[in-house]
Each structure stands twice: as C-alpha cells, then as structure tokens.
C-alpha cells in the first residue's frame, strides 16, 4: 500500500491505495480522457454529496469500489 498526495479543490490530501487500484484508477482516467485529479475529484464529490452508493466514510474506499465496479462492468461487457 502506498500513500499518494493529491490536491482537491485546493486542499492537499493523501490517499492510501494498493498499486493495483492506483493503476486501475490511472487506466480509467486515460480511458475517459480526463486527468487523474479530475477523476478523483469526481469520485470525491459523488461520495460526499450522496449521489451514489459509494462508501462515504473515506475517499480511498470509494476509489476502490469505483475501480472494482468499472472492471466488473468491463468484464461483463466482454461476454
């Protein structure tokens, strides 16, 4: 597990993620043609506003769930 420092809306924060989830997050950002920071901000806004069923307790958990769901959808679409 590694800590990654990012800035969201001008506030510095750190996210602890396993390499597999960090790599998955980077892949999703590339696929969507958005910056990594923009994707993380989108996840953070959705979880704090209660717009999704992503875990609202912490950003790292919300990222893990989002990455997992992305790959679940991808594997389902390939079948």
Phi and psi restraints in degrees (range 20) as a CNS / XPLOR table:
assign (resid 1 and name C) (resid 2 and name N)
       (resid 2 and name CA) (resid 2 and name C) 1.0 -126.4 20.0 2
assign (resid 2 and name N) (resid 2 and name CA)
       (resid 2 and name C) (resid 3 and name N) 1.0 148.4 20.0 2
assign (resid 2 and name C) (resid 3 and name N)
       (resid 3 and name CA) (resid 3 and name C) 1.0 -92.5 20.0 2
assign (resid 3 and name N) (resid 3 and name CA)
       (resid 3 and name C) (resid 4 and name N) 1.0 136.2 20.0 2
assign (resid 3 and name C) (resid 4 and name N)
       (resid 4 and name CA) (resid 4 and name C) 1.0 -123.5 20.0 2
assign (resid 4 and name N) (resid 4 and name CA)
       (resid 4 and name C) (resid 5 and name N) 1.0 127.5 20.0 2
assign (resid 4 and name C) (resid 5 and name N)
       (resid 5 and name CA) (resid 5 and name C) 1.0 -92.9 20.0 2
assign (resid 5 and name N) (resid 5 and name CA)
       (resid 5 and name C) (resid 6 and name N) 1.0 132.2 20.0 2
assign (resid 5 and name C) (resid 6 and name N)
       (resid 6 and name CA) (resid 6 and name C) 1.0 -139.1 20.0 2
assign (resid 6 and name N) (resid 6 and name CA)
       (resid 6 and name C) (resid 7 and name N) 1.0 168.4 20.0 2
assign (resid 6 and name C) (resid 7 and name N)
       (resid 7 and name CA) (resid 7 and name C) 1.0 -118.7 20.0 2
assign (resid 7 and name N) (resid 7 and name CA)
       (resid 7 and name C) (resid 8 and name N) 1.0 126.2 20.0 2
assign (resid 7 and name C) (resid 8 and name N)
       (resid 8 and name CA) (resid 8 and name C) 1.0 -121.7 20.0 2
assign (resid 8 and name N) (resid 8 and name CA)
       (resid 8 and name C) (resid 9 and name N) 1.0 118.7 20.0 2
assign (resid 8 and name C) (resid 9 and name N)
       (resid 9 and name CA) (resid 9 and name C) 1.0 52.2 20.0 2
assign (resid 9 and name N) (resid 9 and name CA)
       (resid 9 and name C) (resid 10 and name N) 1.0 39.3 20.0 2
assign (resid 9 and name C) (resid 10 and name N)
       (resid 10 and name CA) (resid 10 and name C) 1.0 82.9 20.0 2
assign (resid 10 and name N) (resid 10 and name CA)
       (resid 10 and name C) (resid 11 and name N) 1.0 0.7 20.0 2
assign (resid 10 and name C) (resid 11 and name N)
       (resid 11 and name CA) (resid 11 and name C) 1.0 -109.1 20.0 2
assign (resid 11 and name N) (resid 11 and name CA)
       (resid 11 and name C) (resid 12 and name N) 1.0 128.2 20.0 2
assign (resid 11 and name C) (resid 12 and name N)
       (resid 12 and name CA) (resid 12 and name C) 1.0 -78.2 20.0 2
assign (resid 12 and name N) (resid 12 and name CA)
       (resid 12 and name C) (resid 13 and name N) 1.0 137.6 20.0 2
assign (resid 12 and name C) (resid 13 and name N)
       (resid 13 and name CA) (resid 13 and name C) 1.0 -146.7 20.0 2
assign (resid 13 and name N) (resid 13 and name CA)
       (resid 13 and name C) (resid 14 and name N) 1.0 161.8 20.0 2
assign (resid 13 and name C) (resid 14 and name N)
       (resid 14 and name CA) (resid 14 and name C) 1.0 -119.5 20.0 2
assign (resid 14 and name N) (resid 14 and name CA)
       (resid 14 and name C) (resid 15 and name N) 1.0 145.5 20.0 2
assign (resid 14 and name C) (resid 15 and name N)
       (resid 15 and name CA) (resid 15 and name C) 1.0 -121.5 20.0 2
assign (resid 15 and name N) (resid 15 and name CA)
       (resid 15 and name C) (resid 16 and name N) 1.0 129.0 20.0 2
assign (resid 15 and name C) (resid 16 and name N)
       (resid 16 and name CA) (resid 16 and name C) 1.0 -100.1 20.0 2
assign (resid 16 and name N) (resid 16 and name CA)
       (resid 16 and name C) (resid 17 and name N) 1.0 116.1 20.0 2
assign (resid 16 and name C) (resid 17 and name N)
       (resid 17 and name CA) (resid 17 and name C) 1.0 -138.7 20.0 2
assign (resid 17 and name N) (resid 17 and name CA)
       (resid 17 and name C) (resid 18 and name N) 1.0 146.8 20.0 2
assign (resid 17 and name C) (resid 18 and name N)
       (resid 18 and name CA) (resid 18 and name C) 1.0 -69.4 20.0 2
assign (resid 18 and name N) (resid 18 and name CA)
       (resid 18 and name C) (resid 19 and name N) 1.0 153.5 20.0 2
assign (resid 18 and name C) (resid 19 and name N)
       (resid 19 and name CA) (resid 19 and name C) 1.0 -55.3 20.0 2
assign (resid 19 and name N) (resid 19 and name CA)
       (resid 19 and name C) (resid 20 and name N) 1.0 -39.3 20.0 2
assign (resid 19 and name C) (resid 20 and name N)
       (resid 20 and name CA) (resid 20 and name C) 1.0 -61.1 20.0 2
assign (resid 20 and name N) (resid 20 and name CA)
       (resid 20 and name C) (resid 21 and name N) 1.0 -41.2 20.0 2
assign (resid 20 and name C) (resid 21 and name N)
       (resid 21 and name CA) (resid 21 and name C) 1.0 -72.8 20.0 2
assign (resid 21 and name N) (resid 21 and name CA)
       (resid 21 and name C) (resid 22 and name N) 1.0 -38.3 20.0 2
assign (resid 21 and name C) (resid 22 and name N)
       (resid 22 and name CA) (resid 22 and name C) 1.0 -63.5 20.0 2
assign (resid 22 and name N) (resid 22 and name CA)
       (resid 22 and name C) (resid 23 and name N) 1.0 -44.0 20.0 2
assign (resid 22 and name C) (resid 23 and name N)
       (resid 23 and name CA) (resid 23 and name C) 1.0 -63.9 20.0 2
assign (resid 23 and name N) (resid 23 and name CA)
       (resid 23 and name C) (resid 24 and name N) 1.0 -40.8 20.0 2
assign (resid 23 and name C) (resid 24 and name N)
       (resid 24 and name CA) (resid 24 and name C) 1.0 -62.8 20.0 2
assign (resid 24 and name N) (resid 24 and name CA)
       (resid 24 and name C) (resid 25 and name N) 1.0 -41.6 20.0 2
assign (resid 24 and name C) (resid 25 and name N)
       (resid 25 and name CA) (resid 25 and name C) 1.0 -62.1 20.0 2
assign (resid 25 and name N) (resid 25 and name CA)
       (resid 25 and name C) (resid 26 and name N) 1.0 -42.9 20.0 2
assign (resid 25 and name C) (resid 26 and name N)
       (resid 26 and name CA) (resid 26 and name C) 1.0 -62.8 20.0 2
assign (resid 26 and name N) (resid 26 and name CA)
       (resid 26 and name C) (resid 27 and name N) 1.0 -40.6 20.0 2
assign (resid 26 and name C) (resid 27 and name N)
       (resid 27 and name CA) (resid 27 and name C) 1.0 -61.7 20.0 2
assign (resid 27 and name N) (resid 27 and name CA)
       (resid 27 and name C) (resid 28 and name N) 1.0 -45.7 20.0 2
assign (resid 27 and name C) (resid 28 and name N)
       (resid 28 and name CA) (resid 28 and name C) 1.0 -62.2 20.0 2
assign (resid 28 and name N) (resid 28 and name CA)
       (resid 28 and name C) (resid 29 and name N) 1.0 -43.0 20.0 2
assign (resid 28 and name C) (resid 29 and name N)
       (resid 29 and name CA) (resid 29 and name C) 1.0 -60.0 20.0 2
assign (resid 29 and name N) (resid 29 and name CA)
       (resid 29 and name C) (resid 30 and name N) 1.0 -43.6 20.0 2
assign (resid 29 and name C) (resid 30 and name N)
       (resid 30 and name CA) (resid 30 and name C) 1.0 -63.5 20.0 2
assign (resid 30 and name N) (resid 30 and name CA)
       (resid 30 and name C) (resid 31 and name N) 1.0 -43.6 20.0 2
assign (resid 30 and name C) (resid 31 and name N)
       (resid 31 and name CA) (resid 31 and name C) 1.0 -61.0 20.0 2
assign (resid 31 and name N) (resid 31 and name CA)
       (resid 31 and name C) (resid 32 and name N) 1.0 -37.5 20.0 2
assign (resid 31 and name C) (resid 32 and name N)
       (resid 32 and name CA) (resid 32 and name C) 1.0 -86.8 20.0 2
assign (resid 32 and name N) (resid 32 and name CA)
       (resid 32 and name C) (resid 33 and name N) 1.0 -4.6 20.0 2
assign (resid 32 and name C) (resid 33 and name N)
       (resid 33 and name CA) (resid 33 and name C) 1.0 57.1 20.0 2
assign (resid 33 and name N) (resid 33 and name CA)
       (resid 33 and name C) (resid 34 and name N) 1.0 46.4 20.0 2
assign (resid 33 and name C) (resid 34 and name N)
       (resid 34 and name CA) (resid 34 and name C) 1.0 -129.0 20.0 2
assign (resid 34 and name N) (resid 34 and name CA)
       (resid 34 and name C) (resid 35 and name N) 1.0 161.5 20.0 2
assign (resid 34 and name C) (resid 35 and name N)
       (resid 35 and name CA) (resid 35 and name C) 1.0 -72.9 20.0 2
assign (resid 35 and name N) (resid 35 and name CA)
       (resid 35 and name C) (resid 36 and name N) 1.0 156.7 20.0 2
assign (resid 35 and name C) (resid 36 and name N)
       (resid 36 and name CA) (resid 36 and name C) 1.0 -59.8 20.0 2
assign (resid 36 and name N) (resid 36 and name CA)
       (resid 36 and name C) (resid 37 and name N) 1.0 -42.3 20.0 2
assign (resid 36 and name C) (resid 37 and name N)
       (resid 37 and name CA) (resid 37 and name C) 1.0 -61.3 20.0 2
assign (resid 37 and name N) (resid 37 and name CA)
       (resid 37 and name C) (resid 38 and name N) 1.0 -41.1 20.0 2
assign (resid 37 and name C) (resid 38 and name N)
       (resid 38 and name CA) (resid 38 and name C) 1.0 -64.5 20.0 2
assign (resid 38 and name N) (resid 38 and name CA)
       (resid 38 and name C) (resid 39 and name N) 1.0 -41.5 20.0 2
assign (resid 38 and name C) (resid 39 and name N)
       (resid 39 and name CA) (resid 39 and name C) 1.0 -64.4 20.0 2
assign (resid 39 and name N) (resid 39 and name CA)
       (resid 39 and name C) (resid 40 and name N) 1.0 -43.9 20.0 2
assign (resid 39 and name C) (resid 40 and name N)
       (resid 40 and name CA) (resid 40 and name C) 1.0 -64.1 20.0 2
assign (resid 40 and name N) (resid 40 and name CA)
       (resid 40 and name C) (resid 41 and name N) 1.0 -40.9 20.0 2
assign (resid 40 and name C) (resid 41 and name N)
       (resid 41 and name CA) (resid 41 and name C) 1.0 -62.2 20.0 2
assign (resid 41 and name N) (resid 41 and name CA)
       (resid 41 and name C) (resid 42 and name N) 1.0 -40.7 20.0 2
assign (resid 41 and name C) (resid 42 and name N)
       (resid 42 and name CA) (resid 42 and name C) 1.0 -61.4 20.0 2
assign (resid 42 and name N) (resid 42 and name CA)
       (resid 42 and name C) (resid 43 and name N) 1.0 -44.9 20.0 2
assign (resid 42 and name C) (resid 43 and name N)
       (resid 43 and name CA) (resid 43 and name C) 1.0 -63.3 20.0 2
assign (resid 43 and name N) (resid 43 and name CA)
       (resid 43 and name C) (resid 44 and name N) 1.0 -44.4 20.0 2
assign (resid 43 and name C) (resid 44 and name N)
       (resid 44 and name CA) (resid 44 and name C) 1.0 -62.9 20.0 2
assign (resid 44 and name N) (resid 44 and name CA)
       (resid 44 and name C) (resid 45 and name N) 1.0 -44.3 20.0 2
assign (resid 44 and name C) (resid 45 and name N)
       (resid 45 and name CA) (resid 45 and name C) 1.0 -64.1 20.0 2
assign (resid 45 and name N) (resid 45 and name CA)
       (resid 45 and name C) (resid 46 and name N) 1.0 -42.1 20.0 2
assign (resid 45 and name C) (resid 46 and name N)
       (resid 46 and name CA) (resid 46 and name C) 1.0 -64.0 20.0 2
assign (resid 46 and name N) (resid 46 and name CA)
       (resid 46 and name C) (resid 47 and name N) 1.0 -42.5 20.0 2
assign (resid 46 and name C) (resid 47 and name N)
       (resid 47 and name CA) (resid 47 and name C) 1.0 -72.2 20.0 2
assign (resid 47 and name N) (resid 47 and name CA)
       (resid 47 and name C) (resid 48 and name N) 1.0 -38.5 20.0 2
assign (resid 47 and name C) (resid 48 and name N)
       (resid 48 and name CA) (resid 48 and name C) 1.0 -76.6 20.0 2
assign (resid 48 and name N) (resid 48 and name CA)
       (resid 48 and name C) (resid 49 and name N) 1.0 -25.6 20.0 2
assign (resid 48 and name C) (resid 49 and name N)
       (resid 49 and name CA) (resid 49 and name C) 1.0 -87.3 20.0 2
assign (resid 49 and name N) (resid 49 and name CA)
       (resid 49 and name C) (resid 50 and name N) 1.0 -7.0 20.0 2
assign (resid 49 and name C) (resid 50 and name N)
       (resid 50 and name CA) (resid 50 and name C) 1.0 70.9 20.0 2
assign (resid 50 and name N) (resid 50 and name CA)
       (resid 50 and name C) (resid 51 and name N) 1.0 25.6 20.0 2
assign (resid 50 and name C) (resid 51 and name N)
       (resid 51 and name CA) (resid 51 and name C) 1.0 -79.5 20.0 2
assign (resid 51 and name N) (resid 51 and name CA)
       (resid 51 and name C) (resid 52 and name N) 1.0 -13.6 20.0 2
assign (resid 51 and name C) (resid 52 and name N)
       (resid 52 and name CA) (resid 52 and name C) 1.0 -136.2 20.0 2
assign (resid 52 and name N) (resid 52 and name CA)
       (resid 52 and name C) (resid 53 and name N) 1.0 177.8 20.0 2
assign (resid 52 and name C) (resid 53 and name N)
       (resid 53 and name CA) (resid 53 and name C) 1.0 -96.4 20.0 2
assign (resid 53 and name N) (resid 53 and name CA)
       (resid 53 and name C) (resid 54 and name N) 1.0 23.8 20.0 2
assign (resid 53 and name C) (resid 54 and name N)
       (resid 54 and name CA) (resid 54 and name C) 1.0 -67.2 20.0 2
assign (resid 54 and name N) (resid 54 and name CA)
       (resid 54 and name C) (resid 55 and name N) 1.0 146.9 20.0 2
assign (resid 54 and name C) (resid 55 and name N)
       (resid 55 and name CA) (resid 55 and name C) 1.0 -57.9 20.0 2
assign (resid 55 and name N) (resid 55 and name CA)
       (resid 55 and name C) (resid 56 and name N) 1.0 131.2 20.0 2
assign (resid 55 and name C) (resid 56 and name N)
       (resid 56 and name CA) (resid 56 and name C) 1.0 -94.7 20.0 2
assign (resid 56 and name N) (resid 56 and name CA)
       (resid 56 and name C) (resid 57 and name N) 1.0 -9.8 20.0 2
assign (resid 56 and name C) (resid 57 and name N)
       (resid 57 and name CA) (resid 57 and name C) 1.0 -65.4 20.0 2
assign (resid 57 and name N) (resid 57 and name CA)
       (resid 57 and name C) (resid 58 and name N) 1.0 -44.5 20.0 2
assign (resid 57 and name C) (resid 58 and name N)
       (resid 58 and name CA) (resid 58 and name C) 1.0 -149.5 20.0 2
assign (resid 58 and name N) (resid 58 and name CA)
       (resid 58 and name C) (resid 59 and name N) 1.0 151.5 20.0 2
assign (resid 58 and name C) (resid 59 and name N)
       (resid 59 and name CA) (resid 59 and name C) 1.0 -65.3 20.0 2
assign (resid 59 and name N) (resid 59 and name CA)
       (resid 59 and name C) (resid 60 and name N) 1.0 -39.5 20.0 2
assign (resid 59 and name C) (resid 60 and name N)
       (resid 60 and name CA) (resid 60 and name C) 1.0 -59.2 20.0 2
assign (resid 60 and name N) (resid 60 and name CA)
       (resid 60 and name C) (resid 61 and name N) 1.0 -42.8 20.0 2
assign (resid 60 and name C) (resid 61 and name N)
       (resid 61 and name CA) (resid 61 and name C) 1.0 -64.8 20.0 2
assign (resid 61 and name N) (resid 61 and name CA)
       (resid 61 and name C) (resid 62 and name N) 1.0 -42.1 20.0 2
assign (resid 61 and name C) (resid 62 and name N)
       (resid 62 and name CA) (resid 62 and name C) 1.0 -62.5 20.0 2
assign (resid 62 and name N) (resid 62 and name CA)
       (resid 62 and name C) (resid 63 and name N) 1.0 -39.2 20.0 2
assign (resid 62 and name C) (resid 63 and name N)
       (resid 63 and name CA) (resid 63 and name C) 1.0 -64.6 20.0 2
assign (resid 63 and name N) (resid 63 and name CA)
       (resid 63 and name C) (resid 64 and name N) 1.0 -45.5 20.0 2
assign (resid 63 and name C) (resid 64 and name N)
       (resid 64 and name CA) (resid 64 and name C) 1.0 -58.1 20.0 2
assign (resid 64 and name N) (resid 64 and name CA)
       (resid 64 and name C) (resid 65 and name N) 1.0 -45.2 20.0 2
assign (resid 64 and name C) (resid 65 and name N)
       (resid 65 and name CA) (resid 65 and name C) 1.0 -64.6 20.0 2
assign (resid 65 and name N) (resid 65 and name CA)
       (resid 65 and name C) (resid 66 and name N) 1.0 -42.7 20.0 2
assign (resid 65 and name C) (resid 66 and name N)
       (resid 66 and name CA) (resid 66 and name C) 1.0 -63.0 20.0 2
assign (resid 66 and name N) (resid 66 and name CA)
       (resid 66 and name C) (resid 67 and name N) 1.0 -44.1 20.0 2
assign (resid 66 and name C) (resid 67 and name N)
       (resid 67 and name CA) (resid 67 and name C) 1.0 -63.7 20.0 2
assign (resid 67 and name N) (resid 67 and name CA)
       (resid 67 and name C) (resid 68 and name N) 1.0 -44.4 20.0 2
assign (resid 67 and name C) (resid 68 and name N)
       (resid 68 and name CA) (resid 68 and name C) 1.0 -58.9 20.0 2
assign (resid 68 and name N) (resid 68 and name CA)
       (resid 68 and name C) (resid 69 and name N) 1.0 -47.7 20.0 2
assign (resid 68 and name C) (resid 69 and name N)
       (resid 69 and name CA) (resid 69 and name C) 1.0 -62.0 20.0 2
assign (resid 69 and name N) (resid 69 and name CA)
       (resid 69 and name C) (resid 70 and name N) 1.0 -39.2 20.0 2
assign (resid 69 and name C) (resid 70 and name N)
       (resid 70 and name CA) (resid 70 and name C) 1.0 -58.1 20.0 2
assign (resid 70 and name N) (resid 70 and name CA)
       (resid 70 and name C) (resid 71 and name N) 1.0 -48.9 20.0 2
assign (resid 70 and name C) (resid 71 and name N)
       (resid 71 and name CA) (resid 71 and name C) 1.0 -72.5 20.0 2
assign (resid 71 and name N) (resid 71 and name CA)
       (resid 71 and name C) (resid 72 and name N) 1.0 -28.9 20.0 2
assign (resid 71 and name C) (resid 72 and name N)
       (resid 72 and name CA) (resid 72 and name C) 1.0 -65.0 20.0 2
assign (resid 72 and name N) (resid 72 and name CA)
       (resid 72 and name C) (resid 73 and name N) 1.0 -43.7 20.0 2
assign (resid 72 and name C) (resid 73 and name N)
       (resid 73 and name CA) (resid 73 and name C) 1.0 -64.6 20.0 2
assign (resid 73 and name N) (resid 73 and name CA)
       (resid 73 and name C) (resid 74 and name N) 1.0 -41.6 20.0 2
assign (resid 73 and name C) (resid 74 and name N)
       (resid 74 and name CA) (resid 74 and name C) 1.0 -60.9 20.0 2
assign (resid 74 and name N) (resid 74 and name CA)
       (resid 74 and name C) (resid 75 and name N) 1.0 -44.0 20.0 2
assign (resid 74 and name C) (resid 75 and name N)
       (resid 75 and name CA) (resid 75 and name C) 1.0 -70.8 20.0 2
assign (resid 75 and name N) (resid 75 and name CA)
       (resid 75 and name C) (resid 76 and name N) 1.0 -32.3 20.0 2
assign (resid 75 and name C) (resid 76 and name N)
       (resid 76 and name CA) (resid 76 and name C) 1.0 -70.0 20.0 2
assign (resid 76 and name N) (resid 76 and name CA)
       (resid 76 and name C) (resid 77 and name N) 1.0 -35.5 20.0 2
assign (resid 76 and name C) (resid 77 and name N)
       (resid 77 and name CA) (resid 77 and name C) 1.0 -70.4 20.0 2
assign (resid 77 and name N) (resid 77 and name CA)
       (resid 77 and name C) (resid 78 and name N) 1.0 -26.8 20.0 2
assign (resid 77 and name C) (resid 78 and name N)
       (resid 78 and name CA) (resid 78 and name C) 1.0 -77.5 20.0 2
assign (resid 78 and name N) (resid 78 and name CA)
       (resid 78 and name C) (resid 79 and name N) 1.0 -16.1 20.0 2
